[in-house]
């Protein structure tokens, strides 16, 4: 089939369904139910995987093949598409074999088409072309790739949309598009010669054309970007949205768009954790979609079908071809290290999907960078960093604490080169500011991309401050960051070249390559550090302090975030804030649910896990400072450590009174007991009580004075009772 850039891919029911009935079971002659199945972000996860309790968490492609075959038989008006990132950042079984097993298995699923994802270009445009052509050792891709807003590729490598005619005769157009941020997610030069234009404008243009010219009855946008952010933006001629990229499963059924019509939107999540189904009900009489529904089919349910034998054979061969080298033990005695997780409002956890949170794995990987990357002079770099997206799975040793080469490959599958840059402290501070992202969907798809940073670095930030002004202190090796001093920063060359929108890292010029690969040095670090285990000490803490000077004797409201990691073992339950000599403790909110997870108002996905508001007494010593403003230094302690020290320079301003309050006079006889309160039984006066000792003393004094001839002038002192 010839693919033309502006033409339609014609996919027949016989090709995609392998069945011939013309009316789906349960349909009427006028109303048709279309089951539009979809997978996104497979990333080479071809095998079935179980969790620790034995539940299927990834169905694997053989089970997907079985399920889709039965689904097509049940409803002939069923299609299957892919939504990009089918390969790249893959686990060892597929990644060690150039992802050829993944392409071979996906071919067997007979997808109508796939949207192109940024990871399709991980190895550059030429390798992408080789996959399409089946050249230079790469398995041939037997389905078309779509990217309507991608310019610069020949027609045979990239299409705009396909039109599928279902068994009922209803035609569905699938428009493929990708967010504009692809160049920011890849190593510079990976997509040289390609241009990524406005996807929303292109989708709107093509959807209108398709409907106006009668090419299809239903239009589906297959948009490789966050489904939650984009379903409200779908234009009037789009009837449904399939999203992806963020690895978060979404399902929005019959929701309102900004254009004033209703659609459904879905994303399967990642790997093979769910199979997505966008169920469309189409009325032939009115020529309209009357309703739709987003359905997620969990991996465990998919796996109940069994496995497609042809696909299973591909997977089994890949496992056999890769397992010998993969079984080599790299390190022992390790504890688990995790990436950040995302939790939705249903309590469902998605491992690794939160790239905006500090993680124990990110910190450890950054420590590995610092320990293993050397400058041209043979010195270790000053700071190690790693991008969260460079870590593709958690590092989970077996019960003996062993991790294998296959596991570390899965953690760092890109085989990135290592290097370093030399930049000023001011540039490094600016790089920390650039963790927060704006222009979401045009340059970035996440509100924050957290850098893993070596443990010799700590910093504070204030999320209430404007973009670019949030870093409030940085410490390196126990000393304040010197903005004018040069520091060497070691990492993968993808990040050092400004990848993931960190241009500050390029301020010192080109990076220097050390001719080493990330995974190999990571393995060296693990070999040299048997028994590694994470700590609950956060490197970055969010602190928002009261504005202006507070009245002495008042209370300061200190707002904190970023106190906890997302893994339960390292979530602090309490936090103590001290201002000068006064402190207060508060419970920490460790909820991971964030209604704004994918926009610029995010908290949890902007390193905000572990939140607390602490009310601290303001009690400054204003002696000698009448009318002046003085600073009370701040410290913060979690259950694990002091995470903000006095040295970091955060403080609350206190306004001392204009006049010093005079101290009460010292008592003339400090050893004497104070008077007791008046007896309420004696109104109008005090009750006097005279002891026998008092009388005796008085008589002795009087007698003595009489004997001395001085007269009776002594007085008797009574004590208040």
Secondary structure as GFF3:
##gff-version 3
##sequence-region A 1 721
A	DSSP	beta_strand	8	11	.	.	.	ID=ss1
A	DSSP	alpha_helix	13	17	.	.	.	ID=ss2
A	DSSP	beta_strand	31	39	.	.	.	ID=ss3
A	DSSP	beta_strand	49	50	.	.	.	ID=ss4
A	DSSP	beta_strand	56	58	.	.	.	ID=ss5
A	DSSP	alpha_helix	61	74	.	.	.	ID=ss6
A	DSSP	beta_strand	78	82	.	.	.	ID=ss7
A	DSSP	alpha_helix	92	95	.	.	.	ID=ss8
A	DSSP	alpha_helix	100	108	.	.	.	ID=ss9
A	DSSP	beta_strand	113	115	.	.	.	ID=ss10
A	DSSP	three_ten_helix	118	121	.	.	.	ID=ss11
A	DSSP	alpha_helix	125	133	.	.	.	ID=ss12
A	DSSP	beta_strand	144	146	.	.	.	ID=ss13
A	DSSP	beta_strand	150	151	.	.	.	ID=ss14
A	DSSP	three_ten_helix	155	157	.	.	.	ID=ss15
A	DSSP	beta_strand	161	165	.	.	.	ID=ss16
A	DSSP	beta_strand	171	178	.	.	.	ID=ss17
A	DSSP	alpha_helix	182	185	.	.	.	ID=ss18
A	DSSP	beta_strand	195	196	.	.	.	ID=ss19
A	DSSP	alpha_helix	199	212	.	.	.	ID=ss20
A	DSSP	beta_strand	218	224	.	.	.	ID=ss21
A	DSSP	alpha_helix	227	230	.	.	.	ID=ss22
A	DSSP	three_ten_helix	231	233	.	.	.	ID=ss23
A	DSSP	beta_strand	240	242	.	.	.	ID=ss24
A	DSSP	beta_strand	250	256	.	.	.	ID=ss25
A	DSSP	beta_strand	262	267	.	.	.	ID=ss26
A	DSSP	beta_strand	274	283	.	.	.	ID=ss27
A	DSSP	beta_strand	288	298	.	.	.	ID=ss28
A	DSSP	alpha_helix	299	303	.	.	.	ID=ss29
A	DSSP	alpha_helix	309	326	.	.	.	ID=ss30
A	DSSP	beta_strand	329	331	.	.	.	ID=ss31
A	DSSP	beta_strand	341	343	.	.	.	ID=ss32
A	DSSP	beta_strand	349	351	.	.	.	ID=ss33
A	DSSP	alpha_helix	360	372	.	.	.	ID=ss34
A	DSSP	beta_strand	383	387	.	.	.	ID=ss35
A	DSSP	three_ten_helix	388	390	.	.	.	ID=ss36
A	DSSP	beta_strand	403	404	.	.	.	ID=ss37
A	DSSP	alpha_helix	405	411	.	.	.	ID=ss38
A	DSSP	beta_strand	417	424	.	.	.	ID=ss39
A	DSSP	alpha_helix	425	433	.	.	.	ID=ss40
A	DSSP	beta_strand	451	453	.	.	.	ID=ss41
A	DSSP	beta_strand	457	461	.	.	.	ID=ss42
A	DSSP	beta_strand	471	476	.	.	.	ID=ss43
A	DSSP	beta_strand	479	480	.	.	.	ID=ss44
A	DSSP	beta_strand	486	492	.	.	.	ID=ss45
A	DSSP	alpha_helix	493	496	.	.	.	ID=ss46
A	DSSP	three_ten_helix	503	506	.	.	.	ID=ss47
A	DSSP	beta_strand	512	517	.	.	.	ID=ss48
A	DSSP	alpha_helix	518	528	.	.	.	ID=ss49
A	DSSP	beta_strand	540	544	.	.	.	ID=ss50
A	DSSP	beta_strand	550	551	.	.	.	ID=ss51
A	DSSP	beta_strand	555	561	.	.	.	ID=ss52
A	DSSP	three_ten_helix	568	570	.	.	.	ID=ss53
A	DSSP	beta_strand	574	579	.	.	.	ID=ss54
A	DSSP	beta_strand	582	587	.	.	.	ID=ss55
A	DSSP	three_ten_helix	604	606	.	.	.	ID=ss56
A	DSSP	beta_strand	612	617	.	.	.	ID=ss57
A	DSSP	beta_strand	629	637	.	.	.	ID=ss58
A	DSSP	beta_strand	642	644	.	.	.	ID=ss59
A	DSSP	three_ten_helix	646	648	.	.	.	ID=ss60
A	DSSP	beta_strand	651	655	.	.	.	ID=ss61
A	DSSP	beta_strand	688	689	.	.	.	ID=ss62
A	DSSP	alpha_helix	692	708	.	.	.	ID=ss63
A	DSSP	beta_strand	719	720	.	.	.	ID=ss64
###
